[in-house]
Amino acid sequence: MNQTKYLVAVDLGSNSFHLVIAREQAGCIKIVHSQKQRVSLVKGLNSANLLSQEAIDRGIECLKEFRNSFSHLSAFSVRIVATHALRSAVNNDVFLQAALKVFPYPIEIISGEAEAALIYQGVAYTQPIEDQTLIIDIGGGSTEVIIGKQFKPQLINSLAIGSGSFSTKFFADGIISAEKMRDAQNYATNLIKPMADQYHRLGWGTTLGSSGSMKAISLSIHELYQQSEITQEYLYRFKKQLIVWGHCDNIPLQSIDRKRLPLIAAAVAILSSFFAAFKLGQLAYSAGALREGVLYSLSDTRPDIDAHQRTINSLCRLHFIDRAFSQRVLRQLQVFNEQLAKYSQSLSIDGLKNLSWAAYLHEIGITINTKKHQKHGKYIIEHADMPGFTTIQQQVLALLVSNHKGKVHIPQLASSIDEIELCKMIQILRLAVLLARGQSNMEPASVGIHYQDEILFLKIDSTVLQQSELMVKLENEISQTAKAGLCLRLIAG
């Protein structure tokens, strides 16, 4: 029996130390334990970059706790990386020597560029980066700025500005005033602006933000304004609101850790400077970051498969899905979309992706019970850890799987989901599954489809008409979907 091997990543950040333990399972990394402790190393640096003994002691105590969390594992690979605070400390050797006594594993003090590369990999492994993407990671002592595509970073910079160091420099007494915010922004802008032209010349489409500071800003804006993305308008409103509150102790937000509140004004000042210098309109939070990059650096997972496909492949293996049948369903869907394209009715790129994923996973619930397996499949997908998938993508996939057979049920949906296209996807997936089940090879059924108004017409040739069992199923499909308001008509070819 193969022994389970664990991957252990430790991120010695300027604000917090993080521990993540994972195991590689069917081509995907599954996190089994995570731990975080606020150590605030950056606050222990004086003007001469000498790290105080108190800060060193806090870090060593944390490492003792971390070791207890994984020392019992029988087989593991471990990588520990330290960032800005230890990178800057002129006496970092004192910390390293003390750490070795309680934590007998090598600690890498990585450069800002190496940190940025790992951050990029962490984001790229947890969500697909298909177009040119700008990533901004505001850490405790430094901020990394990367442009890349797929798994390849193309432009990397690391700036010595962070939420911890800025909090000490501009908001040490907790007071948040217009003057302090302006001073912090001006300081950040002077460092950011000189490199903005270089990034604009390379160009990017999507903008993502990672790190705990970015998560805190994203959660704050969602709590205050019910917005899922950080936009220029709402970042400005949030900055003004912080000034109105006047002190970090007065911030009433429930969605972020109280220990994070003294850092939030500094993070907002830095991010506001990026919005101005880089002329950003909006930015989305990404959960992937440095420690995920460290984890994947320890793994054997193939880097050429995007996060979505890795997750799909993993679920297919875990639930013993019939890949040959899934491929027949997928081929039928592709033919359907080609036929719809002739009528300028082809699905959107996102719609086709959702259907492709559903083609692979529609039978996932069979591992629980074949009876009403679509309901079991919905439950599995709703509760599965699915790296690469957004909450909305996971919700849509669960709905498609739950409706691929039996009664059609479409609950109240998030406003961002196009219900009309979702209904079309359900119709088309159901037909593809029904027709593929009757095929013994990869060739799709000889039928054609197109929409006229809201009616889906299925054109059937003589070979299909002669299959009485299939015709009964198609007649039943017309009746079943009509109850949900979906119209299907059969016409002879």
SULVEN-V453072 format. One record per residue. N is the residue number from 0. PSI is psi in degrees with one decimal (999 if undefined). Layout:
# SULVEN-V453072
N_PSI + N_PSI
This chain:
# SULVEN-V453072
0_130.2 + 1_137.0 + 2_135.1 + 3_129.8 + 4_132.9 + 5_151.9 + 6_129.5 + 7_118.7 + 8_132.6 + 9_126.4 + 10_110.1 + 11_83.9 + 12_172.0 + 13_-34.4 + 14_-51.4 + 15_154.5 + 16_138.6 + 17_140.5 + 18_131.9 + 19_129.4 + 20_132.2 + 21_165.3 + 22_149.3 + 23_125.0 + 24_115.4 + 25_42.7 + 26_-1.5 + 27_152.5 + 28_124.5 + 29_117.7 + 30_126.2 + 31_-16.4 + 32_138.3 + 33_148.0 + 34_140.5 + 35_140.0 + 36_130.5 + 37_116.4 + 38_-29.1 + 39_49.4 + 40_-39.3 + 41_-29.1 + 42_-14.6 + 43_-0.4 + 44_127.4 + 45_-174.1 + 46_-20.5 + 47_11.2 + 48_34.7 + 49_124.7 + 50_126.6 + 51_154.9 + 52_-34.9 + 53_-42.9 + 54_-40.7 + 55_-45.0 + 56_-40.2 + 57_-43.4 + 58_-41.4 + 59_-40.9 + 60_-39.0 + 61_-42.4 + 62_-33.8 + 63_-45.1 + 64_-42.5 + 65_-42.7 + 66_-39.8 + 67_-22.7 + 68_-19.8 + 69_-3.5 + 70_-21.5 + 71_-12.6 + 72_140.4 + 73_-29.6 + 74_122.7 + 75_155.4 + 76_138.2 + 77_141.8 + 78_129.2 + 79_125.2 + 80_140.7 + 81_143.1 + 82_-140.3 + 83_-48.5 + 84_-49.2 + 85_-28.0 + 86_-35.9 + 87_-25.9 + 88_123.3 + 89_-19.9 + 90_33.4 + 91_-21.1 + 92_-30.6 + 93_-43.5 + 94_-45.8 + 95_-41.6 + 96_-40.7 + 97_-37.5 + 98_-39.6 + 99_-26.9 + 100_-28.5 + 101_-11.4 + 102_80.0 + 103_55.6 + 104_145.5 + 105_135.1 + 106_123.0 + 107_120.7 + 108_104.6 + 109_154.3 + 110_165.4 + 111_-36.9 + 112_-41.1 + 113_-37.8 + 114_-45.1 + 115_-41.0 + 116_-41.1 + 117_-38.5 + 118_-46.1 + 119_-45.1 + 120_-38.6 + 121_-41.1 + 122_-45.5 + 123_-32.5 + 124_-22.4 + 125_-14.3 + 126_148.8 + 127_135.8 + 128_91.5 + 129_-34.4 + 130_175.0 + 131_123.7 + 132_136.4 + 133_128.9 + 134_129.1 + 135_123.3 + 136_106.8 + 137_104.9 + 138_-167.3 + 139_-36.5 + 140_-15.7 + 141_161.4 + 142_127.8 + 143_137.9 + 144_120.6 + 145_139.6 + 146_134.2 + 147_174.9 + 148_135.6 + 149_-120.2 + 150_12.5 + 151_110.4 + 152_140.2 + 153_-28.9 + 154_126.4 + 155_136.5 + 156_150.5 + 157_125.3 + 158_142.3 + 159_56.5 + 160_133.8 + 161_166.8 + 162_-34.1 + 163_-48.6 + 164_-37.4 + 165_-34.0 + 166_-41.6 + 167_-38.7 + 168_-38.6 + 169_-23.4 + 170_33.5 + 171_-33.5 + 172_3.0 + 173_-10.2 + 174_133.1 + 175_104.1 + 176_164.1 + 177_-38.0 + 178_-45.1 + 179_-41.6 + 180_-42.2 + 181_-43.3 + 182_-42.4 + 183_-42.7 + 184_-43.0 + 185_-41.7 + 186_-46.1 + 187_-43.1 + 188_-38.3 + 189_-27.3 + 190_-32.4 + 191_-42.8 + 192_-40.6 + 193_-23.3 + 194_-4.2 + 195_-41.4 + 196_-39.0 + 197_-40.7 + 198_-39.4 + 199_-33.8 + 200_-39.2 + 201_-40.7 + 202_157.9 + 203_162.4 + 204_-61.6 + 205_146.0 + 206_128.3 + 207_151.4 + 208_132.6 + 209_172.6 + 210_165.0 + 211_-36.1 + 212_-42.7 + 213_-38.5 + 214_-42.7 + 215_-41.7 + 216_-43.9 + 217_-46.4 + 218_-37.8 + 219_-45.9 + 220_-36.1 + 221_-41.2 + 222_-41.3 + 223_-39.8 + 224_3.0 + 225_38.1 + 226_134.4 + 227_-19.2 + 228_156.0 + 229_115.1 + 230_165.2 + 231_-43.7 + 232_-48.5 + 233_-27.5 + 234_-41.3 + 235_-43.8 + 236_-38.8 + 237_-40.8 + 238_-45.2 + 239_-37.1 + 240_-38.5 + 241_-40.9 + 242_-37.9 + 243_-43.8 + 244_-36.7 + 245_-21.0 + 246_145.8 + 247_-28.3 + 248_-16.9 + 249_-4.0 + 250_118.9 + 251_8.6 + 252_136.1 + 253_-16.1 + 254_-9.7 + 255_152.1 + 256_135.5 + 257_-30.2 + 258_-18.8 + 259_-19.0 + 260_-38.7 + 261_-13.3 + 262_-13.4 + 263_-38.2 + 264_-40.1 + 265_-43.6 + 266_-40.8 + 267_-39.8 + 268_-44.3 + 269_-47.0 + 270_-37.8 + 271_-36.8 + 272_-37.8 + 273_-42.2 + 274_-40.7 + 275_-49.8 + 276_-35.1 + 277_0.1 + 278_50.3 + 279_144.1 + 280_-41.7 + 281_166.6 + 282_140.4 + 283_143.8 + 284_138.1 + 285_131.1 + 286_-21.5 + 287_144.2 + 288_-153.2 + 289_-50.6 + 290_-32.0 + 291_-37.7 + 292_-40.3 + 293_-43.2 + 294_-49.1 + 295_-22.8 + 296_-20.7 + 297_-13.2 + 298_168.5 + 299_8.9 + 300_135.6 + 301_129.8 + 302_-10.0 + 303_-0.1 + 304_127.2 + 305_167.7 + 306_-40.2 + 307_-51.1 + 308_-35.0 + 309_-43.0 + 310_-44.2 + 311_-47.3 + 312_-41.3 + 313_-47.0 + 314_-36.8 + 315_-42.1 + 316_-45.2 + 317_-33.0 + 318_15.8 + 319_47.3 + 320_140.2 + 321_96.5 + 322_-32.6 + 323_-42.8 + 324_-40.2 + 325_-38.6 + 326_-35.5 + 327_-41.6 + 328_-44.2 + 329_-42.4 + 330_-38.9 + 331_-39.9 + 332_-41.3 + 333_-41.0 + 334_-42.6 + 335_-46.1 + 336_-36.0 + 337_-39.6 + 338_-40.2 + 339_-33.0 + 340_-30.4 + 341_-24.2 + 342_13.8 + 343_38.5 + 344_17.1 + 345_154.3 + 346_158.9 + 347_164.3 + 348_-44.1 + 349_-38.9 + 350_-42.4 + 351_-38.5 + 352_-46.6 + 353_-42.1 + 354_-38.0 + 355_-44.4 + 356_-40.4 + 357_-33.9 + 358_-39.8 + 359_-35.8 + 360_2.8 + 361_-23.3 + 362_13.2 + 363_-29.5 + 364_-11.1 + 365_-26.6 + 366_-19.5 + 367_-51.5 + 368_137.2 + 369_-26.4 + 370_123.6 + 371_44.6 + 372_-17.9 + 373_-32.6 + 374_-39.7 + 375_-37.9 + 376_-41.3 + 377_-44.1 + 378_-44.7 + 379_-47.4 + 380_-38.9 + 381_-32.1 + 382_0.7 + 383_150.6 + 384_113.4 + 385_81.6 + 386_136.2 + 387_-24.3 + 388_133.2 + 389_167.0 + 390_-42.0 + 391_-44.0 + 392_-41.0 + 393_-37.8 + 394_-45.0 + 395_-43.3 + 396_-41.3 + 397_-40.6 + 398_-40.8 + 399_-45.6 + 400_-40.9 + 401_-20.1 + 402_14.1 + 403_-11.5 + 404_168.5 + 405_-155.4 + 406_145.5 + 407_127.0 + 408_118.1 + 409_105.3 + 410_179.0 + 411_129.7 + 412_160.9 + 413_148.0 + 414_-22.2 + 415_-7.7 + 416_128.3 + 417_104.3 + 418_-34.5 + 419_-46.2 + 420_-35.7 + 421_-42.8 + 422_-40.7 + 423_-41.9 + 424_-40.5 + 425_-46.7 + 426_-49.3 + 427_-40.1 + 428_-44.4 + 429_-43.9 + 430_-39.7 + 431_-42.0 + 432_-45.0 + 433_-46.1 + 434_-37.7 + 435_-29.1 + 436_-24.0 + 437_2.2 + 438_141.8 + 439_-5.5 + 440_-171.4 + 441_-8.7 + 442_129.1 + 443_159.3 + 444_148.9 + 445_76.4 + 446_166.8 + 447_153.8 + 448_151.7 + 449_160.4 + 450_144.1 + 451_110.9 + 452_-122.8 + 453_12.7 + 454_130.4 + 455_120.2 + 456_127.9 + 457_112.5 + 458_122.1 + 459_133.1 + 460_179.7 + 461_-34.7 + 462_-35.1 + 463_-38.6 + 464_-28.8 + 465_-9.5 + 466_92.6 + 467_-39.5 + 468_-41.7 + 469_-39.3 + 470_-37.5 + 471_-42.4 + 472_-37.7 + 473_-40.6 + 474_-39.0 + 475_-35.5 + 476_-40.3 + 477_-45.9 + 478_-44.0 + 479_-46.6 + 480_-25.6 + 481_-31.7 + 482_-23.8 + 483_8.5 + 484_15.0 + 485_126.2 + 486_124.8 + 487_132.5 + 488_140.3 + 489_136.1 + 490_142.4 + 491_137.8 + 492_999
